[in-house]
């Protein structure tokens, strides 16, 4: 989906704020290298590039197993790392959803449809 609709993926990613850096700072971890070392001690070996991206930008996706280790290392919950911003989600709704007008759906039957067996 990201390759076919890059604008949409970027917009949806911006509706959730990734809070790794602030959460880590609240626990005395100020550098990504320190966070990477602690993750490695907990069993999550990641590249320096991936750690840098997690530290500075909102990831497009993250494995649940990785999220579990991050939360364990920081002693936090996923809700502290991913902050939902509902006002940004509401701004992404198409205008039809705001007016309550639903597009008319036309039922189309498939070709050469047979009658089910009796």
N, C-alpha and C positions, 0 to 999 in steps of 0.2 A: 504494500500500500504506500509506503513511503516513497518509492521510486515513481509510482504513477501519480500521486497527488502530494508533491512535496509541500505545497502551501498549506494544505489541510493538516498534514502531520505536524508542521511547525506551529500552526495556530492552536491545535489541541494540546501540544506539549506546553504551550505558554499558559494554559488554563490551570496548570498545577505548578506550584513552586517547589523546586528541589532545595532542601534546606540542610544538606550534608555539612557544608562548611560551618554554618552557624551552630548546628547541633554539636559538631566536634569541638568547636571553640569553647562552647559552654562547659565542656568536659576537659578542658586544658590541652586539647590537641590543636595546634596552630598551623602545622604544616602537613601537606599531603604525604610527604615521605614518612612522617611519623604514623599517619593513619594507615598507610600501606604496610608498614612494619607490623602494626598491631593486627591488621587483617591477616597477614601471613602467619603470625603466631597463633591465630584462631583457626588456621587451616584454609584460608582463602588467598591463594597466590594469584595476583593480577599484575598486568604489565604497568610500567610507569605511565605509558600513554593513556591507558584506560583510567588509571587513578587520577591523572590530570584532568581528564574529561569529566569524571564524576565530581571532582573538586570544584571545577570552574563553570560547568554548564549543567543544564537539566538533561539527564539521559533520556533517549527516546524509548528505551526499554531496559529492564533490569530483571535478571533471574530472581525468582523468589528465594532460592537458596542463598544467593549473594546478599539479598536484602536481609535475610535472617541473620547472617553472620555480622553484617554491619550493625544491625540493631543490638546484637549480643555484645559486640565490642564497645558500642557507645552506651549501652544500658538504656536504650530508648525504644519507642514503638515506631512502626512505619508511619503513623500519623504525624510524628514529629519530624520525619524526613521528607514527607510529601504533603505539602500544605495545599489543600483545595482552595481555589479562589472562585467561588460561584458566580461572582459578577462577570468574570471573564468568560465563563461557560455560557451565561445568559446572553452575552454580547455576540456569541457565535451562532445563535439560533437563526434560522432563516426567517425572513419577514412573515411568511405564511403561518408559521407556528405562533407568532405573536398576535395575529389577527383572528386566529381560530379557524381560518379557511383551510379546508383540507382539499388536496387535489383529487379530482374524480378518477377513480380506478376503474378501468374497463377490463372485464373478465375476458380472457382469451383462451379458447380451448386449443389443445395441441392438435397437430395434424394426424390423420389416420388413427384416431382414437377408437379403440374397439370397446365393445360392451364387456363388462366383467363376466366371467363364467357363472353360471347359475348353480 
